[in-house]
Amino acid sequence: MISPFSLQQADWDESPEKILLPPTDPNAEVQEISGYKLVYADGTCPRNYRVYKGDSMIGVIFQHLTHWSSGMDSLRYAEPIDAAVGLDDFMTMTGYFIATTEQPPTEEELLDKEFDSLTNDEWERLKRYVPQAKDLVAA
């Protein structure tokens, strides 16, 4: 009996790690366009490119035979720069980037939240939290 795992492994021409090469890798296929780096990930039609702005990956765009697309909207772009800018604008407009750069709330801020709205991680942080007693005065 042939398992699906053996077929899947046999179908790979190269290791799966090759797909996720960073833009700094000398073997990565990189296109630099006006403040963005497009790193080929995989696919033939459409070709999938990871889009980097600075050192951060902002998403994926696709190169079709006749157009480019970002996968975040239903627009078709004539040039890769237009698809990258469209993706960047969409991610900025939805607040995606703001959420990833925010600092987690402090324990004091967590104490001010409603208990039902706390996540498991926040509960764990509060369990370990020991308040500083420097402002307390004995009566």
GUDRENKE-716207 format. One line per field, with one value per residue (C-alpha): x negated, y, z; residue number from 1. Coordinates in steps of 0.5 Angstrom, whole numbers, always signed. Layout:
N
c1 <- X | ...
c2 <- Y | ...
c3 <- Z | ...
seq <- NUM | ...
This chain:
139
c1 <- +0 | -3 | -1 | +0 | -6 | -11 | -8 | -8 | -15 | -17 | -14 | -18 | -24 | -28 | -27 | -21 | -26 | -28 | -21 | -22 | -29 | -30 | -31 | -39 | -40 | -44 | -40 | -34 | -30 | -30 | -27 | -28 | -22 | -22 | -22 | -20 | -23 | -20 | -22 | -20 | -17 | -14 | -9 | -9 | -2 | -1 | -8 | -8 | -12 | -13 | -13 | -18 | -18 | -25 | -26 | -19 | -15 | -8 | -4 | -4 | -3 | -2 | -4 | +1 | +0 | +4 | +3 | +1 | +6 | +5 | +10 | +12 | +17 | +20 | +16 | +12 | +5 | +1 | -6 | -9 | -10 | -2 | -1 | -6 | -3 | +4 | +2 | -2 | +4 | +9 | +5 | +4 | +11 | +14 | +9 | +6 | -1 | +1 | +3 | -3 | -8 | -3 | -6 | -3 | +1 | -2 | +0 | +3 | +7 | +9 | +12 | +17 | +20 | +26 | +24 | +28 | +24 | +18 | +14 | +11 | +4 | +6 | +9 | +2 | -1 | +3 | +2 | -6 | -5 | -7 | -5 | -10 | -9 | -13 | -6 | -3 | -3 | -1 | +5
c2 <- +0 | +7 | +12 | +19 | +22 | +18 | +20 | +27 | +27 | +23 | +29 | +34 | +36 | +40 | +41 | +45 | +49 | +52 | +55 | +60 | +63 | +70 | +75 | +76 | +68 | +68 | +63 | +67 | +70 | +77 | +83 | +90 | +95 | +102 | +100 | +93 | +86 | +81 | +74 | +68 | +63 | +57 | +56 | +57 | +60 | +64 | +65 | +67 | +72 | +74 | +82 | +85 | +92 | +94 | +87 | +85 | +81 | +84 | +79 | +75 | +77 | +73 | +74 | +71 | +71 | +77 | +81 | +81 | +80 | +81 | +76 | +81 | +85 | +83 | +88 | +86 | +90 | +91 | +92 | +88 | +95 | +96 | +90 | +91 | +98 | +95 | +90 | +95 | +100 | +95 | +92 | +99 | +101 | +95 | +96 | +90 | +93 | +97 | +91 | +87 | +93 | +95 | +93 | +88 | +91 | +92 | +88 | +94 | +95 | +88 | +89 | +94 | +90 | +86 | +79 | +76 | +79 | +77 | +71 | +65 | +68 | +75 | +70 | +67 | +73 | +76 | +69 | +71 | +78 | +81 | +88 | +93 | +95 | +102 | +106 | +103 | +106 | +102 | +105
c3 <- +0 | -2 | +3 | +1 | +5 | +1 | -5 | -3 | -1 | -8 | -12 | -9 | -13 | -8 | -1 | +2 | +5 | -1 | -2 | +4 | +2 | +6 | +1 | +3 | +1 | -5 | -8 | -7 | -14 | -12 | -16 | -12 | -14 | -11 | -4 | -4 | -5 | -9 | -7 | -11 | -7 | -12 | -17 | -25 | -26 | -22 | -20 | -12 | -9 | -2 | -2 | +3 | +5 | +9 | +13 | +14 | +10 | +8 | +4 | -2 | -9 | -16 | -23 | -28 | -35 | -36 | -30 | -22 | -16 | -9 | -6 | -1 | -6 | -13 | -17 | -23 | -23 | -30 | -26 | -20 | -17 | -17 | -14 | -8 | -7 | -7 | -2 | +2 | +2 | +4 | +10 | +12 | +11 | +15 | +21 | +20 | +21 | +27 | +31 | +30 | +33 | +39 | +46 | +50 | +56 | +62 | +68 | +71 | +65 | +65 | +72 | +69 | +64 | +65 | +67 | +61 | +56 | +58 | +54 | +57 | +56 | +60 | +65 | +66 | +66 | +72 | +76 | +76 | +77 | +84 | +85 | +87 | +94 | +94 | +94 | +100 | +106 | +113 | +116
seq <- 1 | 2 | 3 | 4 | 5 | 6 | 7 | 8 | 9 | 10 | 11 | 12 | 13 | 14 | 15 | 16 | 17 | 18 | 19 | 20 | 21 | 22 | 23 | 24 | 25 | 26 | 27 | 28 | 29 | 30 | 31 | 32 | 33 | 34 | 35 | 36 | 37 | 38 | 39 | 40 | 41 | 42 | 43 | 44 | 45 | 46 | 47 | 48 | 49 | 50 | 51 | 52 | 53 | 54 | 55 | 56 | 57 | 58 | 59 | 60 | 61 | 62 | 63 | 64 | 65 | 66 | 67 | 68 | 69 | 70 | 71 | 72 | 73 | 74 | 75 | 76 | 77 | 78 | 79 | 80 | 81 | 82 | 83 | 84 | 85 | 86 | 87 | 88 | 89 | 90 | 91 | 92 | 93 | 94 | 95 | 96 | 97 | 98 | 99 | 100 | 101 | 102 | 103 | 104 | 105 | 106 | 107 | 108 | 109 | 110 | 111 | 112 | 113 | 114 | 115 | 116 | 117 | 118 | 119 | 120 | 121 | 122 | 123 | 124 | 125 | 126 | 127 | 128 | 129 | 130 | 131 | 132 | 133 | 134 | 135 | 136 | 137 | 138 | 139
